[in-house]
Amino acid sequence: MRTETVTRTIYTYAELMDSEQVSQRAKEKASEWLRNGTYVPEFVTESLENDAQAVLGNDAYVSILGWDADRGQKVDFHVDFAVPLPVSGIEDAPTLHLPDGYRVSGITRTVGDHGWWFSINYTDGDGVLCNLWPDDDPSIYEKVGDFLREFESWLVSLAVSEIEWMLSDEAIANYAEDGGFEFDADGDPVFV
C-alpha cells in the first residue's frame, strides 16, 4: 500500500477564464457547466407574468400557460383585465385604447391549433354586465384581437431577451462569483 499526495491548481471562474495555462476546451467546459445553472425556465415564466401584470394592471388575472421562445416563437397565456390599462412604464409594452368600462377575457392556446379565444364584457347604463358580440361593434373586437396578438409578440420578445441574458457571459460570470464556484485546470467543478 502507498499513499500519494496530488497537488492541483484550483481556479475561480474569473481566474480560469483569464489563465493562459488553461486550454480553451477547459474554459468552455466550465462555462457550459455554469450555463446549465443559469438557465431556469421557471424564472422566464415568472418574469413574463410580472411584466404582463404591470401592463394589464394589479387587478388583472394573468397566467402564463407555456412558452416557446425558440422554434415556435409563442407564449400561451390566459388574461382577464379591465380597461383603461394602467401606464406601465415598460419600454415597448403594448397598449389598448377602448372606452372605459370594458373587460376583456382572453386566452391563447396553440395546443391542438385552437388559436385565440377572447370575450369582451361591459356594464350597461343600468349596471348590468353584458357581453359584447363581434357584430355589436366589430372595431372593438378588432382592436382587442390586435392588442392580444401584439401582447403575445411582446411577451415572446421578453422571453427571448430573458433567455439571452441567462445564457450570457456576464450572467454566467455573476452566477460563478455569487456561487463561489471553483474549477480545476480541466474545467471540472471542484467541490470541497
Backbone as JSON, one array per atom type, in Angstrom:
{
  "sequence": "MRTETVTRTIYTYAELMDSEQVSQRAKEKASEWLRNGTYVPEFVTESLENDAQAVLGNDAYVSILGWDADRGQKVDFHVDFAVPLPVSGIEDAPTLHLPDGYRVSGITRTVGDHGWWFSINYTDGDGVLCNLWPDDDPSIYEKVGDFLREFESWLVSLAVSEIEWMLSDEAIANYAEDGGFEFDADGDPVFV",
  "N": [[0.84, -1.16, 0.0], [0.41, 2.26, -0.73], [0.63, 5.78, -0.31], [-0.25, 8.66, -2.03], [0.27, 12.08, -2.66], [-1.48, 14.49, -4.28], [-1.11, 17.42, -6.06], [-2.99, 20.1, -7.17], [-4.06, 22.8, -9.2], [-6.42, 25.15, -8.31], [-9.03, 27.1, -9.53], [-10.87, 30.16, -9.48], [-13.8, 31.02, -11.34], [-13.36, 33.37, -12.83], [-10.56, 33.53, -12.7], [-9.89, 31.18, -14.06], [-10.89, 31.75, -16.62], [-9.21, 33.84, -17.34], [-6.73, 32.7, -17.36], [-3.76, 31.76, -19.04], [-2.68, 29.31, -19.04], [-4.56, 27.39, -19.11], [-6.55, 25.29, -21.13], [-8.57, 26.18, -24.0], [-10.71, 24.5, -24.32], [-11.15, 23.57, -21.69], [-12.02, 25.93, -20.51], [-14.39, 26.35, -21.93], [-15.79, 24.1, -21.09], [-16.17, 24.59, -18.34], [-17.72, 26.91, -18.54], [-20.0, 25.91, -19.82], [-20.94, 24.14, -17.87], [-21.67, 25.94, -15.87], [-23.56, 27.43, -17.28], [-25.68, 25.68, -17.44], [-26.72, 26.02, -14.93], [-27.56, 28.66, -14.89], [-29.68, 28.92, -16.62], [-32.95, 28.92, -16.1], [-36.01, 27.89, -16.65], [-38.39, 28.4, -15.2], [-37.94, 30.89, -14.09], [-38.1, 32.51, -16.31], [-40.82, 32.28, -16.96], [-41.95, 33.39, -14.63], [-40.95, 36.01, -14.79], [-42.2, 36.86, -17.17], [-44.89, 36.77, -16.35], [-44.86, 38.73, -14.33], [-44.2, 41.08, -15.77], [-46.35, 41.15, -17.58], [-48.43, 41.5, -15.79], [-47.82, 44.06, -14.87], [-48.39, 45.54, -17.15], [-51.12, 45.01, -17.63], [-52.35, 45.63, -15.26], [-52.8, 45.73, -11.66], [-55.14, 44.51, -10.78], [-55.71, 42.69, -12.68], [-56.07, 39.37, -14.0], [-53.52, 37.15, -14.6], [-51.94, 34.56, -16.27], [-49.33, 32.65, -17.33], [-49.29, 30.13, -19.52], [-47.56, 28.58, -20.94], [-44.58, 28.57, -22.99], [-42.58, 29.11, -25.91], [-39.75, 30.18, -26.91], [-38.02, 29.7, -28.86], [-38.13, 27.73, -31.31], [-40.95, 27.78, -32.01], [-41.77, 30.33, -31.3], [-43.81, 31.48, -29.45], [-46.17, 32.41, -26.93], [-48.28, 31.07, -24.64], [-51.13, 32.14, -22.96], [-53.39, 33.19, -20.34], [-55.57, 35.72, -19.69], [-57.34, 38.25, -17.89], [-58.77, 41.29, -17.81], [-59.44, 44.76, -17.09], [-60.33, 47.77, -18.85], [-59.61, 51.25, -18.64], [-56.15, 50.49, -19.36], [-53.41, 50.51, -17.06], [-50.67, 52.89, -16.95], [-47.78, 51.46, -17.69], [-45.05, 51.93, -17.88], [-43.15, 50.3, -18.93], [-40.82, 49.68, -21.37], [-41.69, 49.57, -24.8], [-44.05, 48.22, -24.3], [-47.25, 46.91, -25.14], [-50.29, 48.73, -25.82], [-53.76, 49.35, -25.15], [-56.54, 50.98, -26.27], [-59.65, 51.64, -25.36], [-63.08, 52.54, -24.78], [-63.79, 53.39, -21.36], [-64.75, 50.94, -18.91], [-64.99, 48.5, -20.18], [-64.3, 45.0, -20.14], [-61.93, 42.53, -20.68], [-61.53, 39.17, -21.46], [-59.21, 36.87, -22.23], [-57.65, 34.19, -23.96], [-54.92, 32.38, -25.14], [-54.08, 29.56, -26.88], [-52.18, 27.31, -28.32], [-52.07, 24.65, -28.4], [-53.09, 21.88, -30.06], [-53.83, 23.52, -32.07], [-55.89, 25.38, -31.5], [-55.88, 28.1, -31.27], [-56.83, 31.53, -30.89], [-58.98, 32.82, -28.36], [-61.32, 35.0, -27.1], [-63.31, 37.15, -25.0], [-65.49, 39.95, -24.61], [-66.73, 42.12, -22.22], [-69.08, 44.45, -20.85], [-70.39, 47.04, -18.76], [-73.67, 48.04, -18.7], [-75.82, 51.01, -18.9], [-77.57, 50.59, -16.79], [-76.11, 49.24, -14.97], [-75.78, 46.56, -15.45], [-74.0, 43.66, -16.28], [-72.92, 42.95, -19.48], [-72.47, 40.99, -22.48], [-70.33, 41.76, -25.16], [-70.77, 41.31, -28.47], [-69.14, 40.22, -31.5], [-70.53, 41.24, -33.75], [-71.8, 43.39, -32.63], [-70.0, 45.5, -32.24], [-67.68, 45.63, -34.36], [-65.23, 47.01, -34.57], [-64.2, 47.28, -31.99], [-63.77, 44.62, -31.3], [-61.82, 44.03, -33.19], [-59.74, 45.74, -32.37], [-59.15, 44.65, -29.84], [-58.36, 42.03, -30.57], [-56.09, 42.67, -32.14], [-54.54, 43.86, -30.14], [-54.12, 41.66, -28.38], [-52.62, 39.96, -30.04], [-50.36, 41.59, -30.45], [-49.58, 41.79, -27.8], [-48.86, 39.12, -27.23], [-46.69, 38.86, -29.01], [-44.97, 40.74, -27.89], [-44.55, 39.53, -25.39], [-43.16, 37.25, -26.25], [-40.81, 38.47, -27.22], [-39.81, 39.43, -24.81], [-39.33, 37.0, -23.48], [-37.33, 35.89, -25.1], [-35.29, 37.81, -24.73], [-34.86, 37.52, -21.97], [-33.92, 34.88, -21.82], [-31.62, 35.08, -23.41], [-30.16, 36.78, -21.75], [-29.85, 35.13, -19.45], [-28.16, 33.2, -20.47], [-25.93, 34.58, -21.12], [-22.46, 35.65, -21.17], [-21.89, 37.44, -19.13], [-23.94, 36.97, -17.2], [-23.31, 34.34, -16.56], [-20.75, 34.66, -15.45], [-21.42, 36.24, -13.23], [-23.07, 34.44, -11.83], [-21.2, 32.44, -11.26], [-19.43, 33.83, -9.6], [-21.14, 34.68, -7.5], [-21.93, 32.19, -6.53], [-19.54, 31.16, -5.7], [-18.09, 29.24, -7.1], [-15.56, 26.89, -8.02], [-12.91, 25.65, -10.1], [-10.97, 23.03, -11.68], [-7.93, 22.64, -13.63], [-8.83, 21.34, -15.84], [-11.35, 22.23, -16.26], [-13.34, 21.18, -14.77], [-15.78, 21.23, -12.16], [-14.93, 21.93, -8.77], [-15.55, 20.58, -5.72], [-15.56, 21.12, -2.33]],
  "CA": [[0.0, 0.0, 0.0], [1.16, 3.5, -0.73], [-0.17, 6.99, -0.28], [0.28, 9.72, -2.87], [-0.31, 13.4, -2.5], [-1.6, 15.13, -5.59], [-1.3, 18.86, -5.98], [-3.63, 20.63, -8.36], [-4.37, 24.22, -9.13], [-7.86, 25.41, -8.27], [-9.29, 28.45, -10.05], [-12.22, 30.71, -9.53], [-14.2, 31.09, -12.75], [-12.66, 34.51, -13.44], [-9.16, 33.15, -12.85], [-9.84, 30.17, -15.11], [-11.1, 32.4, -17.91], [-8.07, 34.71, -17.62], [-5.49, 31.94, -17.35], [-3.18, 31.33, -20.31], [-2.21, 27.95, -18.85], [-5.72, 26.5, -19.2], [-6.98, 25.16, -22.52], [-9.87, 26.76, -24.38], [-11.72, 23.45, -24.07], [-11.45, 23.59, -20.25], [-12.82, 27.14, -20.26], [-15.73, 26.09, -22.48], [-16.41, 23.09, -20.24], [-16.61, 25.28, -17.12], [-18.81, 27.81, -18.92], [-21.18, 25.09, -20.09], [-21.43, 23.64, -16.59], [-22.34, 27.07, -15.21], [-24.72, 27.81, -18.1], [-26.77, 24.79, -17.04], [-27.29, 26.55, -13.7], [-28.15, 29.99, -15.06], [-30.91, 28.84, -17.4], [-34.03, 28.38, -15.28], [-37.25, 28.25, -17.35], [-39.39, 28.93, -14.28], [-37.67, 32.32, -13.92], [-38.63, 33.18, -17.5], [-42.28, 32.33, -16.78], [-42.23, 34.37, -13.56], [-40.67, 37.34, -15.34], [-43.28, 37.17, -18.12], [-46.11, 37.06, -15.59], [-44.7, 40.02, -13.64], [-44.28, 42.17, -16.75], [-47.72, 41.18, -18.08], [-49.24, 42.08, -14.71], [-47.57, 45.51, -14.87], [-49.06, 46.14, -18.31], [-52.56, 44.84, -17.55], [-52.84, 46.2, -14.01], [-52.75, 44.89, -10.46], [-56.38, 43.77, -10.62], [-55.85, 41.75, -13.8], [-55.66, 37.98, -13.82], [-52.5, 36.8, -15.6], [-51.33, 33.25, -16.13], [-48.56, 32.18, -18.48], [-49.56, 28.69, -19.6], [-46.4, 27.94, -21.54], [-43.93, 29.42, -23.98], [-41.51, 28.57, -26.74], [-39.06, 31.35, -27.44], [-37.01, 29.21, -29.78], [-38.66, 27.31, -32.61], [-42.32, 28.19, -32.3], [-41.96, 31.75, -31.02], [-45.16, 31.72, -28.97], [-46.43, 32.39, -25.49], [-49.68, 30.78, -24.35], [-51.48, 32.83, -21.73], [-54.79, 33.46, -20.01], [-55.65, 37.03, -19.03], [-58.64, 38.86, -17.68], [-58.4, 42.64, -17.38], [-60.36, 45.85, -17.38], [-59.74, 48.96, -19.44], [-58.33, 51.51, -19.29], [-54.96, 49.86, -18.81], [-52.53, 51.47, -16.39], [-49.43, 53.24, -17.64], [-46.84, 50.52, -17.07], [-43.68, 52.44, -17.89], [-42.26, 49.29, -19.51], [-40.49, 50.03, -22.75], [-42.27, 48.79, -25.89], [-45.24, 47.47, -23.88], [-48.42, 47.23, -25.96], [-51.37, 49.47, -25.16], [-55.1, 49.14, -25.7], [-57.4, 52.13, -26.01], [-61.08, 51.39, -25.52], [-63.84, 53.31, -23.8], [-63.76, 52.82, -20.01], [-65.86, 50.06, -18.54], [-64.93, 47.2, -20.85], [-63.47, 43.98, -19.52], [-61.5, 41.56, -21.69], [-61.03, 37.87, -21.03], [-58.59, 36.3, -23.41], [-56.78, 33.04, -23.78], [-54.31, 31.82, -26.35], [-53.67, 28.18, -26.66], [-51.87, 26.75, -29.63], [-52.14, 23.21, -28.3], [-54.16, 21.4, -30.92], [-54.15, 24.6, -33.0], [-57.16, 26.03, -31.19], [-55.71, 29.52, -31.54], [-57.28, 32.59, -29.99], [-60.34, 32.94, -27.89], [-61.49, 36.07, -26.12], [-64.63, 37.74, -24.89], [-65.49, 41.32, -24.12], [-67.92, 42.44, -21.44], [-69.19, 45.85, -20.44], [-71.51, 47.33, -17.87], [-74.57, 48.98, -19.38], [-76.26, 52.16, -18.12], [-78.3, 50.14, -15.6], [-75.19, 48.5, -14.11], [-75.85, 45.13, -15.78], [-72.87, 43.18, -17.08], [-73.38, 42.44, -20.77], [-71.46, 40.53, -23.44], [-70.25, 42.49, -26.41], [-70.58, 40.33, -29.52], [-68.41, 40.79, -32.63], [-71.42, 42.01, -34.63], [-72.23, 44.61, -31.93], [-69.02, 46.56, -32.53], [-66.51, 44.94, -34.93], [-63.98, 47.75, -34.37], [-63.67, 46.96, -30.66], [-63.23, 43.25, -31.39], [-60.58, 44.1, -33.96], [-58.72, 46.37, -31.5], [-58.75, 43.69, -28.81], [-57.59, 40.98, -31.24], [-54.78, 43.23, -32.48], [-53.81, 44.03, -28.89], [-53.68, 40.36, -27.87], [-51.52, 39.5, -30.9], [-49.2, 42.42, -30.11], [-49.21, 41.4, -26.44], [-48.13, 37.86, -27.33], [-45.41, 39.15, -29.66], [-44.17, 41.43, -26.89], [-44.13, 38.52, -24.42], [-42.12, 36.43, -26.89], [-39.55, 39.23, -27.24], [-39.3, 39.44, -23.43], [-38.78, 35.67, -23.19], [-36.05, 35.77, -25.83], [-34.31, 38.66, -24.03], [-34.57, 36.91, -20.67], [-33.09, 33.7, -22.06], [-30.31, 35.57, -23.85], [-29.44, 37.27, -20.56], [-29.49, 33.99, -18.61], [-27.07, 32.44, -21.09], [-24.84, 35.49, -21.48], [-21.2, 35.52, -20.44], [-21.98, 38.25, -17.91], [-24.78, 36.26, -16.23], [-22.55, 33.17, -16.12], [-19.7, 35.14, -14.55], [-22.08, 36.65, -11.97], [-23.5, 33.21, -11.17], [-19.99, 31.78, -10.75], [-18.91, 34.62, -8.48], [-22.1, 34.6, -6.4], [-21.93, 30.83, -6.0], [-18.21, 30.79, -5.23], [-17.66, 28.01, -7.77], [-14.15, 26.76, -8.36], [-12.67, 24.67, -11.16], [-9.6, 22.6, -11.87], [-7.36, 23.05, -14.91], [-9.58, 20.67, -16.91], [-12.66, 22.87, -16.36], [-14.3, 20.45, -13.94], [-16.03, 21.92, -10.89], [-14.28, 21.36, -7.59], [-16.39, 20.71, -4.53], [-14.77, 20.82, -1.12]],
  "C": [[0.89, 1.23, 0.0], [0.18, 4.68, -0.75], [0.52, 8.03, -1.15], [-0.45, 11.02, -2.57], [-0.3, 14.05, -3.87], [-1.85, 16.61, -5.35], [-1.94, 19.32, -7.28], [-3.96, 22.09, -8.13], [-5.88, 24.39, -9.23], [-8.06, 26.88, -8.65], [-10.72, 28.89, -9.73], [-12.56, 30.77, -11.02], [-13.45, 32.22, -13.46], [-11.19, 34.18, -13.67], [-8.99, 32.13, -13.98], [-9.94, 30.82, -16.48], [-9.91, 33.28, -18.31], [-6.75, 33.95, -17.77], [-5.04, 31.57, -18.77], [-2.7, 29.89, -20.24], [-3.33, 26.92, -18.97], [-6.19, 26.48, -20.65], [-8.34, 25.83, -22.75], [-10.98, 25.77, -24.11], [-12.1, 23.41, -22.6], [-12.3, 24.8, -19.89], [-14.26, 26.94, -20.76], [-16.49, 25.09, -21.6], [-16.96, 23.73, -18.96], [-17.79, 26.2, -17.42], [-20.11, 27.03, -19.15], [-21.78, 24.55, -18.8], [-22.2, 24.74, -15.86], [-23.61, 27.47, -15.96], [-25.93, 26.94, -17.75], [-27.44, 25.26, -15.74], [-27.96, 27.89, -13.87], [-29.46, 29.96, -15.81], [-31.98, 28.14, -16.57], [-35.35, 28.81, -15.93], [-38.32, 28.85, -16.45], [-39.19, 30.43, -14.05], [-38.18, 33.12, -15.12], [-40.14, 33.35, -17.36], [-42.65, 33.38, -15.74], [-42.01, 35.79, -14.05], [-41.75, 37.78, -16.31], [-44.57, 37.54, -17.37], [-46.02, 38.42, -14.89], [-44.83, 41.19, -14.62], [-45.7, 42.29, -17.33], [-48.65, 41.82, -17.05], [-49.06, 43.6, -14.68], [-48.3, 46.2, -16.01], [-50.58, 46.11, -18.15], [-53.17, 45.37, -16.26], [-52.86, 45.2, -12.88], [-54.0, 44.04, -10.28], [-56.6, 42.74, -11.72], [-55.47, 40.35, -13.35], [-54.69, 37.66, -14.95], [-51.96, 35.42, -15.28], [-50.62, 32.9, -17.43], [-48.67, 30.66, -18.48], [-48.39, 27.92, -20.16], [-45.8, 28.87, -22.57], [-42.88, 28.63, -24.74], [-40.87, 29.76, -27.42], [-38.01, 30.95, -28.46], [-37.64, 28.91, -31.13], [-40.0, 27.93, -32.94], [-42.61, 29.66, -32.08], [-43.4, 32.04, -30.6], [-45.17, 31.75, -27.46], [-47.93, 32.13, -25.34], [-50.02, 31.42, -23.02], [-52.99, 32.92, -21.56], [-54.79, 34.77, -19.24], [-57.11, 37.45, -18.89], [-58.35, 40.25, -17.11], [-59.45, 43.65, -17.8], [-59.6, 46.97, -18.06], [-60.35, 50.18, -18.76], [-57.19, 50.77, -18.59], [-54.13, 50.92, -18.1], [-51.35, 51.82, -17.28], [-48.34, 52.42, -16.96], [-45.43, 51.08, -16.97], [-42.68, 51.44, -18.45], [-42.08, 49.61, -20.98], [-41.11, 49.04, -23.74], [-43.5, 47.97, -25.5], [-46.43, 47.87, -24.75], [-49.47, 47.99, -25.14], [-52.68, 49.17, -25.88], [-55.96, 50.32, -25.3], [-58.83, 51.79, -26.39], [-61.81, 52.33, -24.57], [-63.78, 52.62, -22.43], [-64.95, 51.89, -19.82], [-65.87, 48.72, -19.23], [-64.01, 46.27, -20.08], [-63.19, 42.92, -20.58], [-61.04, 40.29, -20.99], [-60.46, 37.21, -22.27], [-57.7, 35.13, -23.07], [-56.2, 32.67, -25.13], [-53.87, 30.43, -25.98], [-53.42, 27.59, -28.04], [-51.86, 25.23, -29.59], [-53.33, 22.74, -29.13], [-54.62, 22.46, -31.91], [-55.52, 25.22, -32.76], [-57.08, 27.53, -31.38], [-56.26, 30.42, -30.46], [-58.72, 32.39, -29.57], [-60.36, 34.12, -26.93], [-62.92, 36.54, -26.13], [-64.5, 39.14, -24.31], [-66.82, 41.56, -23.41], [-67.92, 43.93, -21.13], [-70.39, 45.97, -19.5], [-72.39, 48.36, -18.55], [-74.99, 50.1, -18.42], [-77.0, 51.8, -16.85], [-77.41, 49.34, -14.66], [-75.2, 47.01, -14.35], [-74.65, 44.76, -16.65], [-73.39, 42.5, -18.34], [-72.21, 41.95, -21.61], [-71.5, 41.45, -24.65], [-69.91, 41.45, -27.48], [-69.86, 40.99, -30.7], [-69.28, 41.64, -33.55], [-71.87, 43.32, -33.98], [-71.3, 45.77, -32.25], [-67.74, 45.9, -33.05], [-65.2, 45.68, -34.67], [-63.37, 47.46, -33.01], [-63.08, 45.55, -30.68], [-61.91, 43.24, -32.15], [-59.45, 44.7, -33.12], [-58.22, 45.38, -30.45], [-57.92, 42.56, -29.42], [-56.19, 41.45, -31.61], [-53.92, 43.39, -31.23], [-53.28, 42.69, -28.39], [-52.55, 39.77, -28.73], [-50.24, 40.28, -30.6], [-48.67, 42.06, -28.72], [-48.4, 40.1, -26.46], [-46.75, 38.08, -27.96], [-44.45, 39.82, -28.68], [-43.67, 40.45, -25.84], [-43.04, 37.62, -24.99], [-40.78, 37.17, -26.88], [-38.96, 39.33, -25.83], [-38.68, 38.1, -23.07], [-37.43, 35.48, -23.86], [-34.97, 36.58, -25.12], [-33.89, 38.06, -22.7], [-33.65, 35.71, -20.84], [-31.69, 34.11, -22.51], [-29.5, 36.08, -22.67], [-28.97, 36.1, -19.7], [-28.29, 33.24, -19.15], [-25.87, 33.3, -21.46], [-23.6, 35.25, -20.63], [-21.25, 36.28, -19.12], [-22.8, 37.55, -16.83], [-24.04, 35.04, -15.68], [-21.46, 33.58, -15.14], [-20.28, 35.57, -13.21], [-22.5, 35.43, -11.16], [-22.3, 32.51, -10.53], [-19.45, 32.5, -9.52], [-19.84, 34.51, -7.26], [-22.11, 33.24, -5.73], [-20.6, 30.38, -5.46], [-17.69, 29.52, -5.87], [-16.19, 28.06, -8.12], [-13.99, 25.58, -9.33], [-11.22, 24.25, -11.17], [-9.15, 22.99, -13.28], [-8.04, 22.37, -16.1], [-10.98, 21.27, -17.1], [-13.75, 22.17, -15.57], [-14.53, 21.21, -12.64], [-15.36, 21.17, -9.74], [-15.18, 21.64, -6.41], [-15.58, 20.29, -3.32], [-15.68, 20.4, 0.0]]
}
